Amino acid sequence: AIGGRVDYLMRVASRSMAAYQDFMEGLLQAGLGIDQYYSLVVTKPVKSNSPIPLSALRQR
């Protein structure tokens, strides 16, 4: 769940901070209605989890 001032969460992996900055500038210039964004940089994993495979959802 996301609460507070955040509407969406997007997780991005990039080769470098410069590549990330280029990506974000492209999104801002694309006219998608993004007014501002906040970045949180992960320096090391704290918790390891993997997505639930779609096949698990079909079995229910």
C-alpha positions as a Markdown table, in Angstrom:
| # | Residue | x | y | z |
|---|---|---|---|---|
| 1 | Ala | 0.0 | 0.0 | 0.0 |
| 2 | Ile | 1.1 | 3.5 | -0.7 |
| 3 | Gly | -0.1 | 6.4 | 1.4 |
| 4 | Gly | 0.6 | 10.0 | 2.0 |
| 5 | Arg | 1.8 | 12.3 | -0.8 |
| 6 | Val | 2.8 | 9.5 | -3.2 |
| 7 | Asp | 0.5 | 8.4 | -6.0 |
| 8 | Tyr | 2.7 | 5.8 | -7.7 |
| 9 | Leu | 5.8 | 3.8 | -7.0 |
| 10 | Met | 8.2 | 3.0 | -9.8 |
| 11 | Arg | 11.3 | 0.8 | -9.2 |
| 12 | Val | 14.0 | 1.5 | -11.8 |
| 13 | Ala | 17.4 | -0.2 | -12.2 |
| 14 | Ser | 20.0 | 1.7 | -14.2 |
| 15 | Arg | 23.6 | 1.3 | -15.2 |
| 16 | Ser | 24.6 | 4.7 | -13.6 |
| 17 | Met | 23.1 | 7.7 | -12.0 |
| 18 | Ala | 23.6 | 9.6 | -15.2 |
| 19 | Ala | 21.6 | 7.0 | -17.1 |
| 20 | Tyr | 18.9 | 7.3 | -14.4 |
| 21 | Gln | 18.8 | 11.1 | -14.7 |
| 22 | Asp | 18.5 | 10.8 | -18.5 |
| 23 | Phe | 15.6 | 8.4 | -18.1 |
| 24 | Met | 13.8 | 10.6 | -15.6 |
| 25 | Glu | 14.3 | 13.8 | -17.7 |
| 26 | Gly | 12.8 | 11.9 | -20.7 |
| 27 | Leu | 9.7 | 11.1 | -18.6 |
| 28 | Leu | 9.3 | 14.6 | -17.5 |
| 29 | Gln | 9.7 | 16.0 | -21.0 |
| 30 | Ala | 7.3 | 13.4 | -22.5 |
| 31 | Gly | 4.2 | 15.3 | -21.4 |
| 32 | Leu | 2.8 | 12.5 | -19.2 |
| 33 | Gly | 1.5 | 14.9 | -16.5 |
| 34 | Ile | 4.4 | 14.2 | -14.1 |
| 35 | Asp | 4.9 | 17.4 | -12.2 |
| 36 | Gln | 7.5 | 16.2 | -9.7 |
| 37 | Tyr | 9.2 | 13.1 | -8.5 |
| 38 | Tyr | 11.2 | 11.9 | -5.5 |
| 39 | Ser | 14.2 | 9.5 | -5.7 |
| 40 | Leu | 15.3 | 7.1 | -3.1 |
| 41 | Val | 18.6 | 5.3 | -3.8 |
| 42 | Val | 19.1 | 1.8 | -2.6 |
| 43 | Thr | 22.7 | 1.2 | -1.5 |
| 44 | Lys | 22.3 | -2.4 | -0.4 |
| 45 | Pro | 19.4 | -4.8 | -0.1 |
| 46 | Val | 17.8 | -5.0 | 3.3 |
| 47 | Lys | 15.1 | -7.6 | 2.4 |
| 48 | Ser | 15.2 | -10.0 | -0.4 |
| 49 | Asn | 11.9 | -11.0 | -2.0 |
| 50 | Ser | 10.8 | -12.1 | -5.4 |
| 51 | Pro | 7.6 | -11.6 | -7.3 |
| 52 | Ile | 4.8 | -14.1 | -7.1 |
| 53 | Pro | 4.7 | -16.1 | -10.3 |
| 54 | Leu | 1.5 | -15.7 | -12.3 |
| 55 | Ser | 1.0 | -19.5 | -12.3 |
| 56 | Ala | 0.5 | -19.3 | -8.5 |
| 57 | Leu | -2.4 | -16.9 | -9.0 |
| 58 | Arg | -4.1 | -19.2 | -11.5 |
| 59 | Gln | -4.0 | -22.1 | -9.0 |
| 60 | Arg | -6.3 | -20.3 | -6.5 |
